[in-house]
Amino acid sequence: MSGFRTIVGFTKFRFTKEGWTRGVEIRGAPALHLRITLSSPHDPGGDIQAQLHRLGGPVGGPVVLPADGASHDHTWSNLSPGMYKVALTSATPLQGHAKTGTYALSSDAPEADEALASFGGPDLEEFE
């Protein structure tokens, strides 16, 4: 596979319990990669857990991305073509506060688009 290309550009988000990214559809090869790039401050709630989902349920287990203000990547590998979303939660309870940050999604898929994926939990609140 060649290099990664951005599907969902850097998007500012906010959530109070959990939030789901925009959906993406990746296709064009039997084994694909999807990468999330995320940045968030530590407080409130500490690190962020990211759980990849496709229609029908989760893919693997959650991964932890440090919330330290810096940008961090995680790449899910050997994915079959399809639609995917990522559920983001805080590592510790937010107690009514909002977790904020930015994320982007990219893939090495020959064909990839933002998708109107109507599965999963509440969408992340996005803002400028």
N, CA, C and O atoms as CSV, one atom per row, in Angstrom:
chain,resi,resn,atom,element,x,y,z
A,1,MET,N,N,0.834,-1.178,0.000
A,1,MET,CA,C,0.000,0.000,0.000
A,1,MET,C,C,0.882,1.246,0.000
A,1,MET,O,O,1.977,1.260,0.563
A,2,SER,N,N,0.383,2.263,-0.633
A,2,SER,CA,C,1.112,3.528,-0.629
A,2,SER,C,C,0.796,4.277,0.660
A,2,SER,O,O,0.249,3.701,1.600
A,3,GLY,N,N,1.138,5.546,0.702
A,3,GLY,CA,C,0.975,6.332,1.912
A,3,GLY,C,C,-0.472,6.565,2.314
A,3,GLY,O,O,-1.405,6.260,1.572
A,4,PHE,N,N,-0.625,7.108,3.493
A,4,PHE,CA,C,-1.949,7.414,4.024
A,4,PHE,C,C,-2.448,8.731,3.448
A,4,PHE,O,O,-1.665,9.642,3.176
A,5,ARG,N,N,-3.760,8.818,3.267
A,5,ARG,CA,C,-4.355,10.089,2.870
A,5,ARG,C,C,-5.500,10.397,3.825
A,5,ARG,O,O,-6.156,9.493,4.342
A,6,THR,N,N,-5.725,11.667,4.047
A,6,THR,CA,C,-6.739,12.118,4.997
A,6,THR,C,C,-8.131,11.905,4.436
A,6,THR,O,O,-8.406,12.235,3.283
A,7,ILE,N,N,-9.006,11.350,5.261
A,7,ILE,CA,C,-10.416,11.186,4.900
A,7,ILE,C,C,-11.245,12.241,5.631
A,7,ILE,O,O,-12.055,12.937,5.020
A,8,VAL,N,N,-11.034,12.353,6.940
A,8,VAL,CA,C,-11.678,13.396,7.748
A,8,VAL,C,C,-10.557,14.261,8.294
A,8,VAL,O,O,-9.746,13.803,9.099
A,9,GLY,N,N,-10.509,15.531,7.850
A,9,GLY,CA,C,-9.458,16.443,8.296
A,9,GLY,C,C,-9.625,16.816,9.761
A,9,GLY,O,O,-10.636,16.488,10.383
A,10,PHE,N,N,-8.634,17.499,10.305
A,10,PHE,CA,C,-8.659,17.832,11.725
A,10,PHE,C,C,-9.959,18.532,12.096
A,10,PHE,O,O,-10.316,19.570,11.538
A,11,THR,N,N,-10.649,17.933,13.051
A,11,THR,CA,C,-11.965,18.376,13.484
A,11,THR,C,C,-11.938,18.569,14.994
A,11,THR,O,O,-11.545,17.666,15.732
A,12,LYS,N,N,-12.360,19.752,15.456
A,12,LYS,CA,C,-12.441,20.002,16.893
A,12,LYS,C,C,-13.665,19.298,17.451
A,12,LYS,O,O,-14.732,19.313,16.837
A,13,PHE,N,N,-13.509,18.676,18.627
A,13,PHE,CA,C,-14.621,17.928,19.217
A,13,PHE,C,C,-14.780,18.249,20.697
A,13,PHE,O,O,-13.914,18.836,21.346
A,14,ARG,N,N,-15.959,17.819,21.196
A,14,ARG,CA,C,-16.267,17.930,22.621
A,14,ARG,C,C,-17.251,16.811,22.943
A,14,ARG,O,O,-18.157,16.538,22.155
A,15,PHE,N,N,-17.081,16.157,24.102
A,15,PHE,CA,C,-18.055,15.178,24.580
A,15,PHE,C,C,-18.062,15.185,26.099
A,15,PHE,O,O,-17.084,15.582,26.732
A,16,THR,N,N,-19.188,14.736,26.687
A,16,THR,CA,C,-19.285,14.692,28.144
A,16,THR,C,C,-19.334,13.262,28.679
A,16,THR,O,O,-18.994,13.050,29.843
A,17,LYS,N,N,-19.735,12.284,27.892
A,17,LYS,CA,C,-19.711,10.868,28.289
A,17,LYS,C,C,-18.915,10.065,27.276
A,17,LYS,O,O,-17.919,9.423,27.609
A,18,GLU,N,N,-19.373,10.113,26.037
A,18,GLU,CA,C,-18.669,9.490,24.922
A,18,GLU,C,C,-19.097,10.200,23.664
A,18,GLU,O,O,-20.116,10.890,23.649
A,19,GLY,N,N,-18.331,10.037,22.613
A,19,GLY,CA,C,-18.679,10.613,21.330
A,19,GLY,C,C,-18.103,9.755,20.228
A,19,GLY,O,O,-17.066,9.114,20.394
A,20,TRP,N,N,-18.796,9.753,19.090
A,20,TRP,CA,C,-18.373,8.946,17.949
A,20,TRP,C,C,-17.945,9.866,16.817
A,20,TRP,O,O,-18.601,10.867,16.531
A,21,THR,N,N,-16.827,9.509,16.172
A,21,THR,CA,C,-16.310,10.278,15.049
A,21,THR,C,C,-17.257,10.176,13.859
A,21,THR,O,O,-18.222,9.411,13.870
A,22,ARG,N,N,-16.961,10.951,12.859
A,22,ARG,CA,C,-17.663,10.796,11.577
A,22,ARG,C,C,-17.332,9.409,11.022
A,22,ARG,O,O,-16.273,8.857,11.320
A,23,GLY,N,N,-18.216,8.861,10.234
A,23,GLY,CA,C,-17.974,7.563,9.627
A,23,GLY,C,C,-17.089,7.674,8.399
A,23,GLY,O,O,-17.091,8.695,7.710
A,24,VAL,N,N,-16.334,6.618,8.129
A,24,VAL,CA,C,-15.527,6.544,6.916
A,24,VAL,C,C,-15.774,5.196,6.254
A,24,VAL,O,O,-16.038,4.194,6.918
A,25,GLU,N,N,-15.681,5.198,4.933
A,25,GLU,CA,C,-15.770,3.952,4.177
A,25,GLU,C,C,-14.445,3.757,3.469
A,25,GLU,O,O,-13.979,4.629,2.736
A,26,ILE,N,N,-13.838,2.584,3.704
A,26,ILE,CA,C,-12.568,2.268,3.064
A,26,ILE,C,C,-12.762,1.020,2.201
A,26,ILE,O,O,-13.457,0.085,2.599
A,27,ARG,N,N,-12.143,1.012,1.018
A,27,ARG,CA,C,-12.318,-0.105,0.088
A,27,ARG,C,C,-11.168,-0.106,-0.923
A,27,ARG,O,O,-10.350,0.813,-0.961
A,28,GLY,N,N,-11.131,-1.153,-1.730
A,28,GLY,CA,C,-10.155,-1.209,-2.807
A,28,GLY,C,C,-9.031,-2.202,-2.603
A,28,GLY,O,O,-8.190,-2.369,-3.486
A,29,ALA,N,N,-8.999,-2.867,-1.456
A,29,ALA,CA,C,-7.986,-3.892,-1.190
A,29,ALA,C,C,-8.517,-4.775,-0.066
A,29,ALA,O,O,-9.366,-4.334,0.709
A,30,PRO,N,N,-8.036,-6.009,0.039
A,30,PRO,CA,C,-8.564,-6.910,1.065
A,30,PRO,C,C,-8.087,-6.614,2.484
A,30,PRO,O,O,-8.778,-6.969,3.439
A,31,ALA,N,N,-6.931,-5.976,2.654
A,31,ALA,CA,C,-6.402,-5.676,3.991
A,31,ALA,C,C,-5.996,-4.207,4.025
A,31,ALA,O,O,-5.055,-3.795,3.347
A,32,LEU,N,N,-6.713,-3.430,4.818
A,32,LEU,CA,C,-6.528,-1.977,4.838
A,32,LEU,C,C,-6.143,-1.499,6.234
A,32,LEU,O,O,-6.250,-2.238,7.213
A,33,HIS,N,N,-5.693,-0.249,6.303
A,33,HIS,CA,C,-5.314,0.376,7.568
A,33,HIS,C,C,-6.129,1.660,7.750
A,33,HIS,O,O,-6.412,2.370,6.785
A,34,LEU,N,N,-6.496,1.941,8.992
A,34,LEU,CA,C,-7.184,3.176,9.338
A,34,LEU,C,C,-6.434,3.798,10.505
A,34,LEU,O,O,-6.133,3.121,11.488
A,35,ARG,N,N,-6.132,5.092,10.397
A,35,ARG,CA,C,-5.354,5.784,11.431
A,35,ARG,C,C,-6.166,6.933,12.006
A,35,ARG,O,O,-6.791,7.703,11.276
A,36,ILE,N,N,-6.142,7.033,13.336
A,36,ILE,CA,C,-6.681,8.215,14.001
A,36,ILE,C,C,-5.503,9.015,14.528
A,36,ILE,O,O,-4.559,8.454,15.085
A,37,THR,N,N,-5.564,10.322,14.351
A,37,THR,CA,C,-4.598,11.247,14.933
A,37,THR,C,C,-5.399,12.129,15.868
A,37,THR,O,O,-6.346,12.792,15.446
A,38,LEU,N,N,-5.019,12.140,17.146
A,38,LEU,CA,C,-5.824,12.807,18.157
A,38,LEU,C,C,-4.953,13.640,19.075
A,38,LEU,O,O,-3.837,13.254,19.421
A,39,SER,N,N,-5.483,14.793,19.464
A,39,SER,CA,C,-4.831,15.666,20.426
A,39,SER,C,C,-5.881,16.153,21.399
A,39,SER,O,O,-6.964,16.573,20.991
A,40,SER,N,N,-5.566,16.100,22.706
A,40,SER,CA,C,-6.503,16.544,23.734
A,40,SER,C,C,-5.721,16.926,24.984
A,40,SER,O,O,-4.698,16.310,25.283
A,41,PRO,N,N,-6.192,17.943,25.724
A,41,PRO,CA,C,-5.533,18.260,26.987
A,41,PRO,C,C,-5.832,17.188,28.032
A,41,PRO,O,O,-6.824,16.468,27.912
A,42,HIS,N,N,-4.991,17.076,29.044
A,42,HIS,CA,C,-5.160,16.050,30.067
A,42,HIS,C,C,-6.436,16.245,30.874
A,42,HIS,O,O,-7.176,15.289,31.105
A,43,ASP,N,N,-6.698,17.465,31.301
A,43,ASP,CA,C,-7.871,17.723,32.140
A,43,ASP,C,C,-9.023,18.244,31.307
A,43,ASP,O,O,-8.796,19.004,30.365
A,44,PRO,N,N,-10.225,17.871,31.612
A,44,PRO,CA,C,-10.599,16.870,32.612
A,44,PRO,C,C,-10.525,15.459,32.037
A,44,PRO,O,O,-10.473,15.279,30.820
A,45,GLY,N,N,-10.520,14.480,32.901
A,45,GLY,CA,C,-10.707,13.088,32.504
A,45,GLY,C,C,-9.504,12.296,32.082
A,45,GLY,O,O,-9.624,11.092,31.855
A,46,GLY,N,N,-8.345,12.911,31.966
A,46,GLY,CA,C,-7.159,12.152,31.609
A,46,GLY,C,C,-7.142,11.678,30.166
A,46,GLY,O,O,-7.687,12.336,29.279
A,47,ASP,N,N,-6.513,10.531,29.939
A,47,ASP,CA,C,-6.327,10.002,28.590
A,47,ASP,C,C,-7.653,9.635,27.927
A,47,ASP,O,O,-8.693,9.560,28.581
A,48,ILE,N,N,-7.592,9.406,26.611
A,48,ILE,CA,C,-8.781,9.062,25.834
A,48,ILE,C,C,-8.685,7.617,25.364
A,48,ILE,O,O,-7.641,7.174,24.884
A,49,GLN,N,N,-9.787,6.891,25.509
A,49,GLN,CA,C,-9.880,5.540,24.972
A,49,GLN,C,C,-10.589,5.623,23.622
A,49,GLN,O,O,-11.616,6.289,23.488
A,50,ALA,N,N,-10.035,4.947,22.635
A,50,ALA,CA,C,-10.599,4.915,21.282
A,50,ALA,C,C,-10.942,3.470,20.933
A,50,ALA,O,O,-10.083,2.591,20.987
A,51,GLN,N,N,-12.199,3.231,20.576
A,51,GLN,CA,C,-12.664,1.892,20.207
A,51,GLN,C,C,-13.179,1.936,18.770
A,51,GLN,O,O,-14.143,2.640,18.470
A,52,LEU,N,N,-12.532,1.181,17.887
A,52,LEU,CA,C,-12.966,1.106,16.501
A,52,LEU,C,C,-14.209,0.235,16.396
A,52,LEU,O,O,-14.295,-0.817,17.030
A,53,HIS,N,N,-15.184,0.684,15.583
A,53,HIS,CA,C,-16.416,-0.069,15.339
A,53,HIS,C,C,-16.687,-0.128,13.845
A,53,HIS,O,O,-16.319,0.773,13.091
A,54,ARG,N,N,-17.334,-1.201,13.440
A,54,ARG,CA,C,-17.929,-1.282,12.117
A,54,ARG,C,C,-19.343,-1.768,12.328
A,54,ARG,O,O,-19.674,-2.230,13.421
A,55,LEU,N,N,-20.175,-1.680,11.332
A,55,LEU,CA,C,-21.554,-2.133,11.461
A,55,LEU,C,C,-21.534,-3.555,11.985
A,55,LEU,O,O,-20.921,-4.428,11.370
A,56,GLY,N,N,-22.186,-3.805,13.098
A,56,GLY,CA,C,-22.189,-5.131,13.694
A,56,GLY,C,C,-21.413,-5.210,14.995
A,56,GLY,O,O,-21.553,-6.189,15.729
A,57,GLY,N,N,-20.595,-4.204,15.306
A,57,GLY,CA,C,-19.918,-4.244,16.593
A,57,GLY,C,C,-18.498,-3.752,16.574
A,57,GLY,O,O,-18.000,-3.273,15.555
A,58,PRO,N,N,-17.840,-3.879,17.732
A,58,PRO,CA,C,-16.471,-3.388,17.862
A,58,PRO,C,C,-15.472,-4.259,17.102
A,58,PRO,O,O,-15.712,-5.437,16.837
A,59,VAL,N,N,-14.353,-3.642,16.767
A,59,VAL,CA,C,-13.240,-4.317,16.108
A,59,VAL,C,C,-12.072,-4.300,17.090
A,59,VAL,O,O,-11.498,-3.243,17.355
A,60,GLY,N,N,-11.721,-5.458,17.627
A,60,GLY,CA,C,-10.649,-5.519,18.611
A,60,GLY,C,C,-11.040,-4.836,19.908
A,60,GLY,O,O,-12.222,-4.614,20.173
A,61,GLY,N,N,-10.052,-4.509,20.704
A,61,GLY,CA,C,-10.290,-3.845,21.977
A,61,GLY,C,C,-9.968,-2.365,21.896
A,61,GLY,O,O,-9.427,-1.896,20.895
A,62,PRO,N,N,-10.303,-1.625,22.956
A,62,PRO,CA,C,-10.003,-0.192,22.956
A,62,PRO,C,C,-8.507,0.059,23.089
A,62,PRO,O,O,-7.774,-0.758,23.646
A,63,VAL,N,N,-8.067,1.193,22.574
A,63,VAL,CA,C,-6.688,1.639,22.726
A,63,VAL,C,C,-6.708,2.957,23.494
A,63,VAL,O,O,-7.686,3.704,23.440
A,64,VAL,N,N,-5.635,3.229,24.199
A,64,VAL,CA,C,-5.536,4.466,24.970
A,64,VAL,C,C,-4.595,5.422,24.253
A,64,VAL,O,O,-3.470,5.068,23.904
A,65,LEU,N,N,-5.082,6.650,24.039
A,65,LEU,CA,C,-4.264,7.701,23.441
A,65,LEU,C,C,-3.980,8.737,24.522
A,65,LEU,O,O,-4.912,9.230,25.158
A,66,PRO,N,N,-2.717,9.075,24.738
A,66,PRO,CA,C,-2.390,10.041,25.788
A,66,PRO,C,C,-3.075,11.387,25.544
A,66,PRO,O,O,-3.127,11.875,24.415
A,67,ALA,N,N,-3.590,11.967,26.604
A,67,ALA,CA,C,-4.169,13.311,26.544
A,67,ALA,C,C,-3.182,14.232,27.257
A,67,ALA,O,O,-3.285,14.472,28.460
A,68,ASP,N,N,-2.232,14.736,26.487
A,68,ASP,CA,C,-1.197,15.595,27.054
A,68,ASP,C,C,-0.986,16.853,26.222
A,68,ASP,O,O,0.012,17.554,26.385
A,69,GLY,N,N,-1.935,17.136,25.326
A,69,GLY,CA,C,-1.837,18.310,24.473
A,69,GLY,C,C,-1.078,18.066,23.184
A,69,GLY,O,O,-1.177,18.870,22.257
A,70,ALA,N,N,-0.320,16.977,23.097
A,70,ALA,CA,C,0.432,16.647,21.881
A,70,ALA,C,C,-0.427,15.769,20.968
A,70,ALA,O,O,-1.446,15.223,21.390
A,71,SER,N,N,-0.005,15.647,19.733
A,71,SER,CA,C,-0.715,14.825,18.753
A,71,SER,C,C,-0.207,13.387,18.819
A,71,SER,O,O,1.000,13.146,18.831
A,72,HIS,N,N,-1.143,12.430,18.863
A,72,HIS,CA,C,-0.790,11.012,18.933
A,72,HIS,C,C,-1.576,10.236,17.881
A,72,HIS,O,O,-2.725,10.566,17.586
A,73,ASP,N,N,-0.947,9.198,17.313
A,73,ASP,CA,C,-1.569,8.355,16.287
A,73,ASP,C,C,-1.803,6.953,16.818
A,73,ASP,O,O,-1.071,6.460,17.676
A,74,HIS,N,N,-2.840,6.325,16.287
A,74,HIS,CA,C,-3.005,4.876,16.429
A,74,HIS,C,C,-3.504,4.364,15.089
A,74,HIS,O,O,-4.380,4.968,14.470
A,75,THR,N,N,-2.940,3.241,14.642
A,75,THR,CA,C,-3.328,2.641,13.367
A,75,THR,C,C,-3.906,1.258,13.604
A,75,THR,O,O,-3.279,0.406,14.234
A,76,TRP,N,N,-5.116,1.046,13.087
A,76,TRP,CA,C,-5.724,-0.285,13.093
A,76,TRP,C,C,-5.347,-0.939,11.766
A,76,TRP,O,O,-5.457,-0.313,10.712
A,77,SER,N,N,-4.900,-2.199,11.816
A,77,SER,CA,C,-4.378,-2.894,10.637
A,77,SER,C,C,-5.262,-4.060,10.234
A,77,SER,O,O,-6.109,-4.522,10.999
A,78,ASN,N,N,-5.039,-4.526,9.001
A,78,ASN,CA,C,-5.707,-5.711,8.453
A,78,ASN,C,C,-7.230,-5.614,8.518
A,78,ASN,O,O,-7.908,-6.578,8.875
A,79,LEU,N,N,-7.759,-4.443,8.170
A,79,LEU,CA,C,-9.206,-4.239,8.166
A,79,LEU,C,C,-9.767,-4.629,6.808
A,79,LEU,O,O,-9.150,-4.381,5.773
A,80,SER,N,N,-10.931,-5.235,6.825
A,80,SER,CA,C,-11.597,-5.544,5.566
A,80,SER,C,C,-12.340,-4.298,5.088
A,80,SER,O,O,-12.645,-3.418,5.894
A,81,PRO,N,N,-12.634,-4.210,3.794
A,81,PRO,CA,C,-13.377,-3.055,3.302
A,81,PRO,C,C,-14.697,-2.908,4.053
A,81,PRO,O,O,-15.324,-3.900,4.423
A,82,GLY,N,N,-15.113,-1.665,4.272
A,82,GLY,CA,C,-16.378,-1.415,4.954
A,82,GLY,C,C,-16.429,-0.031,5.552
A,82,GLY,O,O,-15.553,0.801,5.320
A,83,MET,N,N,-17.497,0.206,6.345
A,83,MET,CA,C,-17.683,1.480,7.027
A,83,MET,C,C,-17.249,1.355,8.479
A,83,MET,O,O,-17.539,0.359,9.141
A,84,TYR,N,N,-16.553,2.371,8.966
A,84,TYR,CA,C,-16.012,2.373,10.313
A,84,TYR,C,C,-16.268,3.710,11.001
A,84,TYR,O,O,-16.373,4.753,10.355
A,85,LYS,N,N,-16.367,3.654,12.333
A,85,LYS,CA,C,-16.431,4.838,13.187
A,85,LYS,C,C,-15.598,4.526,14.426
A,85,LYS,O,O,-15.340,3.362,14.732
A,86,VAL,N,N,-15.177,5.576,15.138
A,86,VAL,CA,C,-14.398,5.399,16.357
A,86,VAL,C,C,-15.151,6.044,17.518
A,86,VAL,O,O,-15.522,7.217,17.457
A,87,ALA,N,N,-15.372,5.265,18.574
A,87,ALA,CA,C,-15.994,5.785,19.793
A,87,ALA,C,C,-14.891,6.285,20.711
A,87,ALA,O,O,-13.932,5.565,20.990
A,88,LEU,N,N,-15.029,7.518,21.181
A,88,LEU,CA,C,-14.059,8.107,22.097
A,88,LEU,C,C,-14.689,8.255,23.474
A,88,LEU,O,O,-15.816,8.735,23.600
A,89,THR,N,N,-13.966,7.844,24.498
A,89,THR,CA,C,-14.401,8.016,25.882
A,89,THR,C,C,-13.211,8.482,26.702
A,89,THR,O,O,-12.059,8.354,26.287
A,90,SER,N,N,-13.510,9.018,27.862
A,90,SER,CA,C,-12.466,9.464,28.777
A,90,SER,C,C,-12.026,8.288,29.639
A,90,SER,O,O,-12.831,7.420,29.979
A,91,ALA,N,N,-10.748,8.266,29.988
A,91,ALA,CA,C,-10.216,7.185,30.818
A,91,ALA,C,C,-10.793,7.220,32.232
A,91,ALA,O,O,-10.871,6.187,32.897
A,92,THR,N,N,-11.194,8.395,32.689
A,92,THR,CA,C,-11.820,8.534,34.010
A,92,THR,C,C,-13.087,9.369,33.860
A,92,THR,O,O,-13.200,10.132,32.900
A,93,PRO,N,N,-14.040,9.249,34.778
A,93,PRO,CA,C,-15.303,9.987,34.668
A,93,PRO,C,C,-15.082,11.497,34.560
A,93,PRO,O,O,-14.210,12.064,35.218
A,94,LEU,N,N,-15.892,12.128,33.714
A,94,LEU,CA,C,-15.767,13.568,33.492
A,94,LEU,C,C,-16.591,14.386,34.483
A,94,LEU,O,O,-16.406,15.599,34.578
A,95,GLN,N,N,-17.483,13.752,35.212
A,95,GLN,CA,C,-18.300,14.394,36.239
A,95,GLN,C,C,-18.928,15.690,35.743
A,95,GLN,O,O,-18.834,16.730,36.396
A,96,GLY,N,N,-19.577,15.616,34.570
A,96,GLY,CA,C,-20.289,16.753,34.012
A,96,GLY,C,C,-19.448,17.725,33.203
A,96,GLY,O,O,-19.996,18.632,32.576
A,97,HIS,N,N,-18.133,17.559,33.201
A,97,HIS,CA,C,-17.259,18.424,32.405
A,97,HIS,C,C,-17.162,17.871,30.982
A,97,HIS,O,O,-17.553,16.732,30.725
A,98,ALA,N,N,-16.645,18.672,30.073
A,98,ALA,CA,C,-16.510,18.248,28.680
A,98,ALA,C,C,-15.045,17.986,28.348
A,98,ALA,O,O,-14.165,18.772,28.700
A,99,LYS,N,N,-14.797,16.867,27.665
A,99,LYS,CA,C,-13.471,16.553,27.125
A,99,LYS,C,C,-13.414,17.167,25.731
A,99,LYS,O,O,-14.351,17.012,24.947
A,100,THR,N,N,-12.327,17.859,25.415
A,100,THR,CA,C,-12.193,18.514,24.115
A,100,THR,C,C,-10.903,18.063,23.434
A,100,THR,O,O,-10.031,17.463,24.061
A,101,GLY,N,N,-10.800,18.359,22.157
A,101,GLY,CA,C,-9.590,18.054,21.417
A,101,GLY,C,C,-9.830,18.145,19.930
A,101,GLY,O,O,-10.821,18.725,19.486
A,102,THR,N,N,-8.918,17.568,19.155
A,102,THR,CA,C,-9.064,17.477,17.704
A,102,THR,C,C,-8.719,16.051,17.271
A,102,THR,O,O,-7.923,15.361,17.907
A,103,TYR,N,N,-9.346,15.635,16.166
A,103,TYR,CA,C,-9.008,14.334,15.595
A,103,TYR,C,C,-9.025,14.424,14.087
A,103,TYR,O,O,-9.640,15.321,13.510
A,104,ALA,N,N,-8.342,13.481,13.452
A,104,ALA,CA,C,-8.377,13.299,12.004
A,104,ALA,C,C,-8.346,11.797,11.742
A,104,ALA,O,O,-7.797,11.034,12.538
A,105,LEU,N,N,-8.930,11.379,10.635
A,105,LEU,CA,C,-8.910,9.975,10.216
A,105,LEU,C,C,-8.269,9.883,8.844
A,105,LEU,O,O,-8.581,10.670,7.951
A,106,SER,N,N,-7.368,8.918,8.676
A,106,SER,CA,C,-6.709,8.709,7.391
A,106,SER,C,C,-6.567,7.216,7.139
A,106,SER,O,O,-6.689,6.406,8.058
A,107,SER,N,N,-6.307,6.857,5.879
A,107,SER,CA,C,-6.190,5.453,5.510
A,107,SER,C,C,-5.262,5.301,4.316
A,107,SER,O,O,-5.014,6.247,3.568
A,108,ASP,N,N,-4.755,4.080,4.161
A,108,ASP,CA,C,-3.968,3.743,2.976
A,108,ASP,C,C,-4.846,3.093,1.906
A,108,ASP,O,O,-4.336,2.619,0.890
A,109,ALA,N,N,-6.152,3.067,2.126
A,109,ALA,CA,C,-7.074,2.435,1.177
A,109,ALA,C,C,-7.035,3.148,-0.172
A,109,ALA,O,O,-7.011,4.378,-0.217
A,110,PRO,N,N,-7.029,2.387,-1.280
A,110,PRO,CA,C,-7.068,3.009,-2.603
A,110,PRO,C,C,-8.314,3.870,-2.802
A,110,PRO,O,O,-8.278,4.864,-3.528
A,111,GLU,N,N,-9.412,3.486,-2.155
A,111,GLU,CA,C,-10.650,4.250,-2.235
A,111,GLU,C,C,-11.150,4.471,-0.811
A,111,GLU,O,O,-11.331,3.514,-0.058
A,112,ALA,N,N,-11.374,5.734,-0.441
A,112,ALA,CA,C,-11.830,6.043,0.912
A,112,ALA,C,C,-12.614,7.350,0.883
A,112,ALA,O,O,-12.219,8.317,0.231
A,113,ASP,N,N,-13.718,7.357,1.595
A,113,ASP,CA,C,-14.575,8.534,1.645
A,113,ASP,C,C,-15.181,8.670,3.025
A,113,ASP,O,O,-15.283,7.703,3.780
A,114,GLU,N,N,-15.583,9.900,3.339
A,114,GLU,CA,C,-16.402,10.095,4.521
A,114,GLU,C,C,-17.745,9.457,4.203
A,114,GLU,O,O,-18.246,9.595,3.087
A,115,ALA,N,N,-18.334,8.762,5.168
A,115,ALA,CA,C,-19.571,8.020,4.931
A,115,ALA,C,C,-20.648,8.475,5.905
A,115,ALA,O,O,-20.358,8.862,7.037
A,116,LEU,N,N,-21.870,8.422,5.457
A,116,LEU,CA,C,-22.999,8.685,6.331
A,116,LEU,C,C,-23.326,7.389,7.054
A,116,LEU,O,O,-24.308,6.716,6.743
A,117,ALA,N,N,-22.491,7.055,8.017
A,117,ALA,CA,C,-22.640,5.807,8.761
A,117,ALA,C,C,-23.629,6.037,9.900
A,117,ALA,O,O,-23.380,6.837,10.802
A,118,SER,N,N,-24.740,5.333,9.847
A,118,SER,CA,C,-25.790,5.557,10.848
A,118,SER,C,C,-25.798,4.452,11.896
A,118,SER,O,O,-26.841,3.862,12.177
A,119,PHE,N,N,-24.655,4.180,12.463
A,119,PHE,CA,C,-24.578,3.205,13.547
A,119,PHE,C,C,-23.714,3.803,14.642
A,119,PHE,O,O,-22.977,4.762,14.411
A,120,GLY,N,N,-23.807,3.235,15.831
A,120,GLY,CA,C,-22.995,3.688,16.940
A,120,GLY,C,C,-23.740,4.606,17.872
A,120,GLY,O,O,-24.956,4.771,17.777
A,121,GLY,N,N,-22.999,5.193,18.766
A,121,GLY,CA,C,-23.558,6.050,19.799
A,121,GLY,C,C,-23.663,7.487,19.350
A,121,GLY,O,O,-23.718,7.771,18.154
A,122,PRO,N,N,-23.692,8.403,20.318
A,122,PRO,CA,C,-23.862,9.821,19.995
A,122,PRO,C,C,-22.657,10.380,19.252
A,122,PRO,O,O,-21.511,10.099,19.603
A,123,ASP,N,N,-22.929,11.173,18.224
A,123,ASP,CA,C,-21.845,11.819,17.476
A,123,ASP,C,C,-21.130,12.805,18.375
A,123,ASP,O,O,-21.725,13.379,19.287
A,124,LEU,N,N,-19.834,12.998,18.105
A,124,LEU,CA,C,-19.078,14.026,18.808
A,124,LEU,C,C,-19.683,15.380,18.485
A,124,LEU,O,O,-20.120,15.614,17.359
A,125,GLU,N,N,-19.711,16.264,19.458
A,125,GLU,CA,C,-20.105,17.647,19.194
A,125,GLU,C,C,-18.905,18.298,18.526
A,125,GLU,O,O,-17.806,18.289,19.082
A,126,GLU,N,N,-19.103,18.862,17.339
A,126,GLU,CA,C,-18.020,19.502,16.603
A,126,GLU,C,C,-18.205,21.014,16.668
A,126,GLU,O,O,-19.332,21.509,16.695
A,127,PHE,N,N,-17.087,21.746,16.692
A,127,PHE,CA,C,-17.167,23.199,16.739
A,127,PHE,C,C,-15.955,23.797,16.058
A,127,PHE,O,O,-14.970,23.105,15.799
A,128,GLU,N,N,-16.032,25.074,15.771
A,128,GLU,CA,C,-14.933,25.806,15.112
A,128,GLU,C,C,-13.910,26.255,16.111
A,128,GLU,O,O,-12.919,26.883,15.740
